[in-house]
């Protein structure tokens, strides 16, 4: 006799994978926005001031 599928377990596994993927995406988005904001602030300080 074949095993009865455990749909509850499968559903929890899918939801856990979905939530993990969502968290990773949010983390990448935060890192990208944080590095973008830092890059904008650092650029002017790295360039030498024009001598007149």
Secondary structure by P-SEA (a helix, b strand, c coil): cccccaaaaaaaaaaaaaaaaaaaaaaaaaaaaaaaaaaaaacccccccccc
